[in-house]
């Protein structure tokens, strides 16, 4: 069974997205640049399961040192995770992915950034309570 984790960044009020991108996209201040570097460091050598847009946004320099897997709404999370036994699998991407995979995520790595602007996607604390199911593969 894989070790399923999630890594994400949120704004001060739980903001996660705006018009299909991170609301702070392109912000060159230290906390935001450090968050991106941290994401690539933590996921290095592991599996990243995310939607198409997130996987396509991974830059070339980071593609060779992690396993990238595109998931979508038609895929059963249990079947996707079964492809990666004995691996660390990070679920990334946003509300749709986290909503589907939340019952399987054992560790949430949430970085709170100093952003307090607009958003149309929000972190849902209920995802944290969806875990705890006994999983057998």
C-alpha positions as a LaTeX table, in Angstrom:
\begin{tabular}{lrrr}
\hline
Residue & $x$ (\AA) & $y$ (\AA) & $z$ (\AA) \\
\hline
Unk1 & 0.00 & 0.00 & 0.00 \\
Unk2 & 1.38 & 3.46 & $-0.82$ \\
Unk3 & 1.97 & 6.12 & 1.78 \\
Unk4 & $-0.52$ & 8.76 & 0.57 \\
Unk5 & 0.15 & 12.39 & 1.40 \\
Unk6 & $-0.95$ & 15.78 & 0.19 \\
Unk7 & 0.99 & 18.98 & $-0.18$ \\
Unk8 & $-0.65$ & 22.32 & $-0.73$ \\
Unk9 & $-0.43$ & 26.02 & $-0.03$ \\
Unk10 & $-3.31$ & 28.17 & 1.16 \\
Unk11 & $-3.84$ & 31.84 & 1.78 \\
Unk12 & $-4.60$ & 33.34 & 5.17 \\
Unk13 & $-8.31$ & 32.50 & 4.85 \\
Unk14 & $-7.86$ & 29.17 & 3.06 \\
Unk15 & $-7.69$ & 30.56 & $-0.48$ \\
Unk16 & $-6.35$ & 28.06 & $-3.01$ \\
Unk17 & $-7.26$ & 29.14 & $-6.51$ \\
Unk18 & $-8.45$ & 31.97 & $-8.70$ \\
Unk19 & $-9.47$ & 31.52 & $-12.34$ \\
Unk20 & $-7.68$ & 28.16 & $-12.59$ \\
Unk21 & $-4.33$ & 29.19 & $-11.11$ \\
Unk22 & $-2.87$ & 29.89 & $-7.69$ \\
Unk23 & $-4.10$ & 33.35 & $-6.62$ \\
Unk24 & $-0.51$ & 34.39 & $-5.88$ \\
Unk25 & 0.85 & 33.01 & $-9.18$ \\
Unk26 & 3.94 & 34.97 & $-10.21$ \\
Unk27 & 4.45 & 36.66 & $-6.84$ \\
Unk28 & 8.25 & 36.85 & $-6.46$ \\
Unk29 & 8.31 & 37.62 & $-2.74$ \\
Unk30 & 10.31 & 35.19 & $-0.62$ \\
Unk31 & 7.46 & 33.21 & 1.01 \\
Unk32 & 5.93 & 32.40 & $-2.37$ \\
Unk33 & 9.21 & 31.52 & $-4.11$ \\
Unk34 & 10.23 & 29.39 & $-1.12$ \\
Unk35 & 6.90 & 27.55 & $-1.24$ \\
Unk36 & 7.45 & 26.51 & $-4.86$ \\
Unk37 & 11.00 & 25.36 & $-4.12$ \\
Unk38 & 9.76 & 23.44 & $-1.09$ \\
Unk39 & 7.10 & 21.69 & $-3.19$ \\
Unk40 & 9.70 & 20.49 & $-5.68$ \\
Unk41 & 12.07 & 19.43 & $-2.91$ \\
Unk42 & 9.48 & 17.46 & $-0.93$ \\
Unk43 & 7.99 & 15.65 & $-3.93$ \\
Unk44 & 11.38 & 14.77 & $-5.47$ \\
Unk45 & 11.76 & 11.02 & $-5.91$ \\
Unk46 & 8.10 & 10.34 & $-5.19$ \\
Unk47 & 4.85 & 10.03 & $-7.12$ \\
Unk48 & 2.72 & 13.09 & $-7.83$ \\
Unk49 & $-0.91$ & 12.33 & $-8.69$ \\
Unk50 & $-2.83$ & 15.36 & $-9.93$ \\
Unk51 & $-5.13$ & 16.59 & $-12.64$ \\
Unk52 & $-3.97$ & 17.39 & $-16.14$ \\
Unk53 & $-3.55$ & 21.14 & $-15.61$ \\
Unk54 & $-1.37$ & 20.64 & $-12.54$ \\
Unk55 & 0.80 & 18.00 & $-14.20$ \\
Unk56 & 1.19 & 20.15 & $-17.33$ \\
Unk57 & 2.35 & 23.04 & $-15.12$ \\
Unk58 & 5.32 & 21.04 & $-13.79$ \\
Unk59 & 8.40 & 22.58 & $-15.45$ \\
Unk60 & 10.78 & 20.47 & $-17.51$ \\
Unk61 & 13.56 & 20.62 & $-14.90$ \\
Unk62 & 11.30 & 18.84 & $-12.38$ \\
Unk63 & 9.82 & 16.15 & $-14.61$ \\
Unk64 & 12.68 & 13.66 & $-14.44$ \\
Unk65 & 13.01 & 13.36 & $-10.69$ \\
Unk66 & 9.45 & 12.40 & $-9.76$ \\
Unk67 & 6.80 & 10.08 & $-11.20$ \\
Unk68 & 3.92 & 12.12 & $-12.62$ \\
Unk69 & 0.47 & 10.58 & $-12.99$ \\
Unk70 & $-2.55$ & 12.38 & $-14.46$ \\
Unk71 & $-5.80$ & 11.50 & $-12.76$ \\
Unk72 & $-9.32$ & 12.59 & $-13.64$ \\
Unk73 & $-12.86$ & 12.33 & $-12.34$ \\
Unk74 & $-13.45$ & 9.00 & $-14.09$ \\
Unk75 & $-10.65$ & 7.20 & $-12.23$ \\
Unk76 & $-11.21$ & 5.40 & $-8.97$ \\
Unk77 & $-8.63$ & 6.68 & $-6.43$ \\
Unk78 & $-8.16$ & 3.20 & $-4.97$ \\
Unk79 & $-7.21$ & 1.85 & $-8.43$ \\
Unk80 & $-4.80$ & 4.73 & $-9.08$ \\
Unk81 & $-3.08$ & 4.29 & $-5.73$ \\
Unk82 & $-2.79$ & 0.53 & $-6.25$ \\
Unk83 & $-0.43$ & 1.27 & $-9.17$ \\
Unk84 & 2.17 & 2.59 & $-6.71$ \\
Unk85 & 2.58 & 0.02 & $-3.91$ \\
Unk86 & 5.28 & 0.80 & $-1.36$ \\
Unk87 & 5.77 & 4.33 & $-2.72$ \\
Unk88 & 5.12 & 7.74 & $-1.29$ \\
Unk89 & 2.31 & 9.27 & $-3.33$ \\
Unk90 & 1.57 & 12.99 & $-3.12$ \\
Unk91 & $-1.86$ & 14.13 & $-4.23$ \\
Unk92 & $-1.77$ & 17.61 & $-5.70$ \\
Unk93 & $-3.91$ & 19.74 & $-7.86$ \\
Unk94 & $-6.84$ & 21.23 & $-6.07$ \\
Unk95 & $-10.32$ & 20.70 & $-4.70$ \\
Unk96 & $-11.43$ & 17.98 & $-7.10$ \\
Unk97 & $-8.34$ & 15.82 & $-6.48$ \\
Unk98 & $-8.28$ & 16.39 & $-2.74$ \\
Unk99 & $-12.00$ & 15.73 & $-2.45$ \\
Unk100 & $-11.63$ & 12.37 & $-4.20$ \\
Unk101 & $-8.40$ & 11.27 & $-2.50$ \\
Unk102 & $-9.01$ & 12.70 & 1.01 \\
Unk103 & $-10.09$ & 9.36 & 2.51 \\
Unk104 & $-6.71$ & 7.88 & 1.55 \\
Unk105 & $-4.45$ & 10.77 & 2.62 \\
Unk106 & $-2.63$ & 10.08 & 5.87 \\
Unk107 & $-0.47$ & 13.20 & 5.99 \\
Unk108 & $-1.47$ & 16.74 & 5.00 \\
Unk109 & 1.39 & 19.20 & 4.42 \\
Unk110 & $-0.29$ & 22.61 & 4.33 \\
Unk111 & 1.79 & 25.75 & 3.94 \\
Unk112 & $-0.05$ & 28.94 & 4.90 \\
Unk113 & 1.11 & 31.86 & 2.78 \\
Unk114 & 0.70 & 35.61 & 3.46 \\
Unk115 & $-1.99$ & 36.02 & 0.80 \\
Unk116 & $-5.31$ & 37.64 & 1.72 \\
Unk117 & $-6.82$ & 38.47 & $-1.67$ \\
Unk118 & $-9.53$ & 37.11 & $-3.91$ \\
Unk119 & $-10.15$ & 33.43 & $-4.59$ \\
Unk120 & $-12.74$ & 31.17 & $-6.15$ \\
Unk121 & $-11.33$ & 27.91 & $-4.74$ \\
Unk122 & $-10.93$ & 27.27 & $-1.01$ \\
Unk123 & $-9.40$ & 24.60 & 1.22 \\
Unk124 & $-12.13$ & 22.45 & 2.76 \\
Unk125 & $-11.31$ & 21.39 & 6.35 \\
Unk126 & $-13.68$ & 18.42 & 5.90 \\
Unk127 & $-10.96$ & 16.80 & 3.77 \\
Unk128 & $-8.89$ & 16.43 & 6.94 \\
Unk129 & $-11.67$ & 14.41 & 8.56 \\
Unk130 & $-12.27$ & 12.09 & 5.58 \\
Unk131 & $-9.27$ & 9.86 & 6.39 \\
Unk132 & $-8.98$ & 6.94 & 8.70 \\
Unk133 & $-10.42$ & 4.25 & 6.48 \\
Unk134 & $-8.72$ & 0.89 & 6.65 \\
Unk135 & $-7.34$ & 0.31 & 3.17 \\
Unk136 & $-6.40$ & $-2.98$ & 1.68 \\
Unk137 & $-4.78$ & $-3.33$ & $-1.71$ \\
\hline
\end{tabular}
